[in-house]
């Protein structure tokens, strides 16, 4: 956690920006999808009084310039009388102010500013080159949630190519980082909460602290709550999305188990010729992700799709299909059905957390120092290995994840069988068994004899 209580686990990105700002002029381009905490991080990072921070929205260039002039005038001159005729005027003024005394300028939700003035990055480039040549002590931060647009700002051939001092990308928090928002330290409850809300900081804040069943009823299913309809809002406002209903249908199909191209097309009723581009757009936005079996000699060319964001997974499974009932106020009825089925949702979320633990928190010497971590399944779909780790074309780790209260010895036998299925490249792999809470005495005895690492949910947080 960070030293600032309200800022959770953004220490690396914060340090990256502060180091860049320490040697001005500095151009920082921050990328991250909506709700991930970009504006919050910027407010906690650039706290100097000489910081002009302006957030764009769906207005015209004239309105943007008027609002920016008001913010700059109040911050730097103590007056509301400042005005800018053009972006050239605005950047010239800000540069002159920086020449007198160091200045930070934040242009947040930059995609809206550029939508209103398509040449804005070229205009910035002209001023930036002058500031850089003269050593003007200015830090300019461009932040945006239109991921593709923001990435292209720095592409080869783009006006700002090669000029960024730092380009942090904010991603959702993982299960351990998200625990800071919960009012409990119980590891099972923390994992359940993450499986419902995921690692989007705004979702965690909207949910607040309290029992998960109350959060589901009061903060998600209640039709006047912020979480109730947010996936629909995000898709309607998403970059490059013109027909949100089709994208909702695609995500709904994936949530119901249609994971391959043809299955998704049939269930979502989308022509197969149009589906690939729409799947790519959802992947760019971070809402779905392709999934490949990880083989010892490289990723196999057999992809399927899964919803990447846990809250989207929860919402499309439980909220989207029950909207008519929820609109009529039948919240408790739907909540009880969700709670009865929630353990079925936990399996894939638990696997995701186990892979994260192996890749980020586990001692490498203990798990064979894998270079890649993923999962594997056979071509006929009969065998699936929850966790595999690969190093130098060999399986160095084979794992099984069981969301059970107590793991019995039959689970170990199943793990050994799956290791054999992987063939001789897995003969020396370290075996790992993940379970929800505890292991029987027989499992512990056999695991000790066979050198199997046993990991409970509590260990994932240790």
KATAJO-V359440 format. One record per residue. N is the residue number from 0. RES is the residue in one letter. SS is DSSP state (2 for helix, 1 for strand, 0 for the rest). PSI is psi in whole degrees, 0 to 359 (* if undefined). D_LAST is the distance of its C-alpha to the last C-alpha in whole Angstrom. Layout:
# KATAJO-V359440
n-><N N>
res-><RES RES>
ss-><SS SS>
psi-><PSI PSI>
d_last-><D_LAST D_LAST>
This chain:
# KATAJO-V359440
n-><0 1 2 3 4 5 6 7 8 9 10 11 12 13 14 15 16 17 18 19 20 21 22 23 24 25 26 27 28 29 30 31 32 33 34 35 36 37 38 39 40 41 42 43 44 45 46 47 48 49 50 51 52 53 54 55 56 57 58 59 60 61 62 63 64 65 66 67 68 69 70 71 72 73 74 75 76 77 78 79 80 81 82 83 84 85 86 87 88 89 90 91 92 93 94 95 96 97 98 99 100 101 102 103 104 105 106 107 108 109 110 111 112 113 114 115 116 117 118 119 120 121 122 123 124 125 126 127 128 129 130 131 132 133 134 135 136 137 138 139 140 141 142 143 144 145 146 147 148 149 150 151 152 153 154 155 156 157 158 159 160 161 162 163 164 165 166 167 168 169 170 171 172 173 174 175 176 177 178 179 180 181 182 183 184 185 186 187 188 189 190 191 192 193 194 195 196 197 198 199 200 201 202 203 204 205 206 207 208 209 210 211 212 213 214 215 216 217 218 219 220 221 222 223 224 225 226 227 228 229 230 231 232 233 234 235 236 237 238 239 240 241 242 243 244 245 246 247 248 249 250 251 252 253 254 255 256 257 258 259 260 261 262 263 264 265 266 267 268 269 270 271 272 273 274 275 276 277 278 279 280 281 282 283 284 285 286 287 288 289 290 291 292 293 294 295 296 297 298 299 300 301 302 303 304 305 306 307 308 309 310 311 312 313 314 315 316 317 318 319 320 321 322 323 324 325 326 327 328 329 330 331 332 333 334 335 336 337 338 339 340 341 342 343 344 345 346 347 348 349 350 351 352 353 354 355 356 357 358 359 360 361 362 363 364 365 366 367 368 369 370 371 372 373 374 375 376 377 378 379 380 381 382 383 384 385 386 387 388 389 390 391 392 393 394 395 396 397 398 399 400 401 402 403 404 405 406 407 408 409 410 411 412 413 414 415 416 417 418 419 420 421 422 423 424 425 426 427 428 429 430 431 432 433 434 435 436 437 438 439 440 441 442 443 444 445 446 447 448 449 450 451 452 453 454 455 456 457 458 459 460 461>
res-><X X X X X X X X X X X X X X X X X X X X X X X X X X X X X X X X X X X X X X X X X X X X X X X X X X X X X X X X X X X X X X X X X X X X X X X X X X X X X X X X X X X X X X X X X X X X X X X X X X X X X X X X X X X X X X X X X X X X X X X X X X X X X X X X X X X X X X X X X X X X X X X X X X X X X X X X X X X X X X X X X X X X X X X X X X X X X X X X X X X X X X X X X X X X X X X X X X X X X X X X X X X X X X X X X X X X X X X X X X X X X X X X X X X X X X X X X X X X X X X X X X X X X X X X X X X X X X X X X X X X X X X X X X X X X X X X X X X X X X X X X X X X X X X X X X X X X X X X X X X X X X X X X X X X X X X X X X X X X X X X X X X X X X X X X X X X X X X X X X X X X X X X X X X X X X X X X X X X X X X X X X X X X X X X X X X X X X X X X X X X X X X X X X X X X X X X X X X X X X X X X X X X X X X X X X X X X X X X X X X X X X X X X X X X X X X X X X X X X X X X X X X X X X X X X X X X X X X X X X X X X X>
ss-><0 0 0 0 0 0 0 0 0 0 2 2 2 2 2 2 2 2 2 2 2 0 0 0 0 1 1 1 1 1 1 0 0 0 0 0 0 2 2 2 2 2 2 2 2 0 0 0 0 0 1 1 1 1 1 0 0 0 0 0 2 2 2 2 2 2 2 2 2 2 2 2 2 2 2 2 2 0 0 0 0 0 0 0 0 0 2 2 2 2 2 2 2 2 2 2 2 2 2 2 0 0 1 1 1 1 1 1 0 2 2 2 2 2 2 2 0 0 0 2 2 2 2 2 2 2 2 2 2 2 2 2 2 2 0 0 0 1 1 1 1 1 1 1 0 0 2 2 2 2 2 2 0 0 0 0 0 0 0 0 0 0 0 0 0 1 0 0 1 0 0 0 0 0 2 2 2 2 2 2 2 0 0 0 0 0 2 2 2 2 2 2 2 2 2 2 2 0 0 0 2 2 2 2 2 2 2 0 0 0 0 2 2 2 2 2 2 2 2 2 2 0 0 0 0 0 0 0 0 2 2 2 2 2 2 2 2 0 0 0 0 0 0 2 2 2 2 2 2 2 2 2 2 2 2 0 0 0 0 0 2 2 2 2 2 2 2 2 0 0 0 2 2 2 2 2 2 2 2 2 2 2 2 2 0 0 0 1 1 1 1 1 1 1 1 0 0 1 1 1 1 1 1 1 1 1 1 0 0 2 2 2 2 2 2 2 2 2 2 2 2 2 2 2 2 2 2 0 0 0 2 2 2 2 2 2 2 2 2 2 2 2 2 2 2 2 2 2 2 2 2 2 2 2 2 2 2 2 2 2 2 0 0 2 2 2 2 0 0 0 0 1 1 1 1 1 1 0 0 0 0 0 0 1 1 1 1 1 1 1 1 0 0 1 1 1 1 1 1 1 1 1 0 0 0 1 1 0 2 2 2 2 2 2 2 2 2 2 2 2 2 0 0 2 2 2 0 0 0 1 1 1 1 1 1 0 0 1 1 0 2 2 2 2 2 2 2 2 2 2 0 1 1 1 1 1 2 2 2 2 2 0>
psi-><158 163 336 118 320 354 114 119 49 27 318 312 321 315 320 317 320 324 320 317 339 346 70 160 143 131 119 126 111 133 141 141 169 150 1 352 25 308 321 316 317 319 329 350 314 91 0 148 330 61 118 114 124 133 123 162 193 61 179 168 320 315 320 313 321 317 320 319 320 316 314 320 315 319 318 333 349 31 155 6 356 146 150 130 326 172 329 315 316 313 327 316 313 322 319 321 321 328 331 322 139 143 143 132 124 120 97 155 54 334 328 324 319 329 325 333 95 337 15 320 327 321 316 319 319 317 321 317 324 316 319 319 321 359 36 129 69 139 119 123 122 119 139 158 356 92 313 313 314 322 322 342 331 7 155 132 344 154 326 11 132 7 346 131 329 147 66 143 118 129 164 153 154 183 327 319 322 341 338 339 347 156 28 157 5 119 324 317 324 319 322 316 317 323 333 311 335 198 18 115 319 324 318 320 317 324 324 189 164 177 143 322 328 322 316 315 315 330 345 309 338 126 347 8 155 326 342 315 15 319 322 318 315 321 323 328 0 146 125 9 116 340 77 331 322 319 324 319 321 313 322 321 317 320 331 1 1 102 348 158 307 322 316 315 316 314 323 352 49 131 136 329 335 347 320 317 323 323 321 321 316 326 318 324 352 14 332 165 140 151 127 144 128 110 160 329 21 167 130 150 63 85 153 174 149 154 125 326 124 321 322 320 313 314 315 336 322 328 312 320 352 16 322 318 319 324 334 6 14 56 312 322 312 319 315 323 321 313 327 335 353 325 333 334 334 334 306 324 320 316 317 317 323 317 323 318 315 319 338 322 337 152 125 323 330 329 10 11 57 144 332 145 133 211 171 145 151 163 326 358 6 334 132 132 120 320 129 146 134 138 124 49 22 149 117 353 136 127 156 137 121 113 71 152 318 132 126 175 336 335 324 316 321 322 318 321 321 326 319 324 330 345 187 337 345 7 322 16 143 130 136 133 120 136 162 308 312 171 145 163 322 319 315 320 314 322 321 321 327 6 52 130 125 129 123 173 322 323 331 336 355 *>
d_last-><14 18 20 22 20 22 21 18 17 20 20 21 24 25 26 27 30 30 31 34 35 36 38 41 42 39 39 35 35 32 31 29 30 31 28 25 26 29 31 28 27 30 31 28 29 33 34 37 40 42 40 42 39 41 40 42 43 45 48 51 51 54 51 48 50 52 48 47 50 49 46 47 50 48 46 48 51 51 53 53 56 55 55 55 57 55 52 54 55 51 50 53 52 48 49 52 50 47 50 51 47 44 43 40 41 38 40 37 37 40 41 43 45 45 47 49 50 50 51 48 46 49 50 47 48 51 50 47 49 51 48 47 50 51 48 47 44 43 39 40 37 37 35 35 34 36 34 37 39 37 36 40 41 40 41 44 47 46 47 44 43 42 41 38 36 33 32 28 27 25 23 21 17 15 12 10 13 15 12 14 17 16 17 15 11 12 9 13 15 13 13 17 17 17 19 22 21 20 19 22 22 25 24 21 24 27 24 23 21 22 22 22 25 27 26 27 30 31 29 30 33 35 37 37 34 33 30 33 35 33 33 36 37 35 37 40 39 38 39 42 42 45 45 42 43 43 39 38 40 38 34 35 37 33 31 34 33 36 34 37 39 42 40 39 43 44 42 42 46 45 48 46 48 46 43 41 42 40 37 37 37 34 32 33 32 29 29 30 29 30 28 30 29 28 30 30 33 32 31 34 36 35 34 33 31 28 28 25 24 22 25 28 27 26 30 32 31 31 33 36 37 37 39 42 41 39 42 44 41 40 36 35 37 34 31 32 32 29 27 29 28 25 23 25 24 20 21 21 18 16 17 17 13 13 15 14 10 13 15 13 9 10 12 16 17 15 16 20 19 21 23 23 20 22 24 27 30 33 36 38 34 34 31 28 25 22 20 22 21 25 26 29 31 29 26 23 21 21 19 19 18 19 18 19 18 19 20 23 24 26 24 23 27 27 24 27 29 28 27 31 32 31 33 33 31 28 29 27 24 21 20 17 16 14 15 14 13 15 17 21 22 24 21 19 23 24 20 21 24 24 21 19 15 14 10 10 9 6 5 6 4 0>
